[in-house]
Amino acid sequence: MRYAVFCGTGEFQGAADATSPADAALEVLYEQLAGVDCSQLELAPCDDLAKASLLVYELAGELPANIADKGIHSLHEIPTKGEPNGFIEV
């Protein structure tokens, strides 16, 4: 399944093909932190979405072409479906 990952404020962080929302979040974090030791990085589900540091949505279609551009992209620019899965770093 393809997922879109956002920080808790709704800024797009990346997309990943993964078997679960948690795996997608970790994959995007690993890409962002390339070269940094991530062996201790763990995510836990967070039901309170206002406190979540990452929000993961299932993608509903393809990413828009402008997403490859540098800059900030927000939730309203990305086609998603369903409710988000929230995660916090532990």
C-alpha positions as CSV (number, residue, x, y, z in Angstrom):
1,M,0.0,0.0,0.0
2,R,1.2,3.6,-0.6
3,Y,1.1,6.1,2.2
4,A,1.8,9.8,2.7
5,V,3.5,10.9,5.8
6,F,3.1,14.3,7.4
7,C,4.5,16.0,10.5
8,G,2.0,16.8,13.2
9,T,1.5,20.3,11.8
10,G,0.4,18.9,8.5
11,E,3.6,19.5,6.4
12,F,4.3,16.7,3.9
13,Q,7.4,14.7,4.8
14,G,7.4,11.9,2.1
15,A,5.6,8.9,0.7
16,A,6.4,5.3,1.0
17,D,5.2,1.9,-0.2
18,A,4.9,-0.2,2.9
19,T,2.9,-3.0,4.5
20,S,1.6,-0.7,7.3
21,P,1.4,3.0,8.3
22,A,4.1,2.5,10.9
23,D,6.5,1.0,8.4
24,A,5.8,3.9,6.0
25,A,6.5,6.4,8.8
26,L,9.8,4.7,9.6
27,E,10.8,4.5,6.0
28,V,10.3,8.2,5.5
29,L,12.2,9.0,8.7
30,Y,15.1,6.8,7.7
31,E,15.3,8.6,4.3
32,Q,15.3,12.0,6.0
33,L,17.9,11.0,8.5
34,A,20.2,9.3,6.1
35,G,23.7,9.0,7.6
36,V,22.4,9.3,11.1
37,D,22.3,6.3,13.4
38,C,18.6,5.4,13.6
39,S,19.0,2.1,15.5
40,Q,17.3,3.5,18.6
41,L,14.4,5.1,16.6
42,E,11.0,3.7,17.6
43,L,7.5,4.9,16.9
44,A,4.4,4.3,19.0
45,P,0.8,4.7,18.0
46,C,-0.8,7.9,19.3
47,D,-4.6,8.1,19.4
48,D,-4.5,11.8,20.3
49,L,-3.8,13.2,16.8
50,A,-3.2,16.7,18.3
51,K,-0.1,15.2,20.1
52,A,1.1,13.0,17.2
53,S,4.5,14.0,15.7
54,L,3.7,12.1,12.5
55,L,0.4,11.5,10.7
56,V,0.2,8.8,8.1
57,Y,-2.6,8.6,5.5
58,E,-3.3,6.2,2.8
59,L,-2.7,7.8,-0.6
60,A,-5.8,8.1,-2.8
61,G,-4.1,8.3,-6.2
62,E,-0.7,9.7,-7.3
63,L,1.3,12.4,-5.8
64,P,1.0,15.7,-7.7
65,A,3.9,16.5,-9.9
66,N,4.8,19.7,-7.9
67,I,5.6,17.6,-4.8
68,A,9.1,17.0,-6.2
69,D,9.7,20.7,-5.9
70,K,11.5,21.9,-2.9
71,G,9.4,23.8,-0.4
72,I,6.6,23.1,2.0
73,H,3.6,21.1,0.9
74,S,0.6,20.6,3.1
75,L,-2.1,18.0,3.6
76,H,-4.6,19.8,1.3
77,E,-2.2,19.3,-1.7
78,I,-2.0,15.5,-1.4
79,P,-4.8,13.1,-2.3
80,T,-5.5,11.0,0.8
81,K,-8.3,8.8,2.0
82,G,-9.5,7.7,5.4
83,E,-8.5,8.8,8.8
84,P,-4.8,9.3,9.7
85,N,-2.7,7.0,11.9
86,G,-0.8,9.1,14.5
87,F,2.6,8.2,15.8
88,I,5.0,9.6,18.3
89,E,8.7,9.0,18.7
90,V,9.7,7.1,21.8
